[in-house]
Amino acid sequence: MPDSAMKMGFGIEIYQGDALEFAADVLIVKDVRHSHGLDFKIRQRLQQSGFVADLNSWHLEADEYFFSDSHNIVSAQKILVVGPTNRAIDNYTDVRELAADMLRMLKRTGAKIQYAATTLQGVKTRVALDEREAFRAMLLGFSDAYEEGEFPAALEFITFVEIDENRARLMQEALQDFLPPAPSVGEVLTRTTQQIATILAGQESFAPEFQRPEATDTTPHVFVAMPFADDYDDQFYLAIRPAVQDSDHLCIRLDQNEATFTGDIVEQIKERIRTASLVIALLDGANPNVYLEVGYAWGVGTPTMLIVHKSQAEKDLPFDVRGQKYVIYDKIYKLKDMIAADLKHLLKNSPPFHG
């Protein structure tokens, strides 16, 4: 590592809130054309404030970036948009490379950056990625840049800003697993709270079981078919996801609020179902897409676990589903154990991921 970049690593923390309102030296985002994500909101604000001519005023190619003062359109002092515009985020390796490029390009700006903010990548795209593994892939990417010396020498903290409370909690728990505080570093307080942050200083910072390469398309996974509405977040984050994680499988679902249920999205869902060790289907709400996914799983021979709240178990289930075995739950806090018990039998012949 070059002498100019020698240091003891930088802190990693999770903050629950709006990235546009988070105070930092720089907010780093990926340029995604034809999306309505964070980069779109930034372009829109720049246009409305008269700092860019139109929403398509930059088109970033490979190894290019857009770096600018924020002009007070966000709370961060500067904005870094990482290209290329058409960069695919199809797998965990793509997420890892994007994270490394964030720090590489930040260094190239020459700006003195101490506090950088960004968001979790790869979880609201046309492909379904496991949130926890996507987060680990980003940390691995930052680790790659650190070991190459490709990061600003003044960098002290990278804060992941996550607006969703459940996902923020998942990331905080994962961070404590992935990067246990190093004894030689001691306790480091975060910028935003008085909690303990972890230190990233290359691959050796990771707990041994998390130093392995990022997951691939062949990594064992469970596909979750469920309605995407706030009403069902607790079922996913408090019961389904932790039970699947404890079974050493990735937990995959595709956010249909972010994509039209047609074309290549359907093909991605079908591929995820075909290659899944199991499909868990939450039948609450009688969502037609969920029933389509269950039917496809039956057609290709992927085992299924059907879950339904007791209030809907009789009145809302179609006739052909009523004849199947399903898990009936009442309290969400009991659902995790119910799922875990069935997973032991349904996944007994599936190789684990240990993630």
Order of alpha helices (4+ residues) and beta strands (2+ residues): beta-beta-alpha-beta-beta-alpha-beta-alpha-beta-alpha-beta-beta-beta-alpha-beta-alpha-beta-alpha-beta-alpha-beta-alpha
